[in-house]
Every structure is written in C-alpha cells, then in structure tokens.
C-alpha cells in the first residue's frame, strides 16, 4: 500500500490487494519451522490494475521473531522509485523487515 501511495494510487487498500501467501523452508525434506535464511514464500495479490500477480519472496527469518523479505524486482520494482513529486525514494516493497508474534 505504501508503494502505491508513493506512485499516486491512493485507492489501493489492504483489502483490495487480496494478498495471500504460502511458505516453505528448504524444500520437502526440511520441517517448516524455525529461524534460517532458507525460507521461500509465494505471495499472490491484485495490483492497481486489478490484475492478479504472484511473486516469490526470499525470507531470512531471525530467532528474534522478525524477518527480512526480498521481493522480485520484476514485480515490485527496483530499490528506488520515482514518487508523484518526481523524487527518487526507497521502494518500500523491494526489501523490508517485519516482526511477528510467534504465539499468534
């Protein structure tokens, strides 16, 4: 959503994106639990043109219940983007950090 606002698409909301994901750690022989840099998540969402998109995000999951995700530049854009004011700003979905509640 933050990226879409920077690009001048204020009508894009969390609900309108319809995001879903499935994640796997290290392939079929590795249990999908714990910290590590071998997590892959397939994420599906609806873009600002109402077209379904799917991308593979690589995750580094930390023991602190946080992770760093890197998205495919072909879908989420490069490290920077040009906002509606013409400024080069960091693309918030190229790579990002998130923390979560492991007990939720």
C-alpha positions, 0 to 999 in steps of 0.5 A, spaced: 500 500 500 505 504 501 508 503 494 502 505 491 501 511 495 508 513 493 506 512 485 499 516 486 494 510 487 491 512 493 485 507 492 489 501 493 487 498 500 489 492 504 483 489 502 483 490 495 490 487 494 487 480 496 494 478 498 495 471 500 501 467 501 504 460 502 511 458 505 516 453 505 523 452 508 528 448 504 524 444 500 520 437 502 525 434 506 526 440 511 520 441 517 517 448 516 519 451 522 524 455 525 529 461 524 534 460 517 535 464 511 532 458 507 525 460 507 521 461 500 514 464 500 509 465 494 505 471 495 499 472 490 495 479 490 491 484 485 495 490 483 492 497 481 490 494 475 486 489 478 490 484 475 492 478 479 500 477 480 504 472 484 511 473 486 516 469 490 519 472 496 526 470 499 525 470 507 531 470 512 527 469 518 531 471 525 530 467 532 528 474 534 521 473 531 522 478 525 524 477 518 527 480 512 523 479 505 526 480 498 521 481 493 522 480 485 524 486 482 520 484 476 514 485 480 515 490 485 520 494 482 527 496 483 530 499 490 528 506 488 522 509 485 520 515 482 514 518 487 508 523 484 513 529 486 518 526 481 523 524 487 527 518 487 525 514 494 526 507 497 521 502 494 518 500 500 516 493 497 523 491 494 526 489 501 523 490 508 523 487 515 517 485 519 516 482 526 511 477 528 508 474 534 510 467 534 504 465 539 499 468 534 
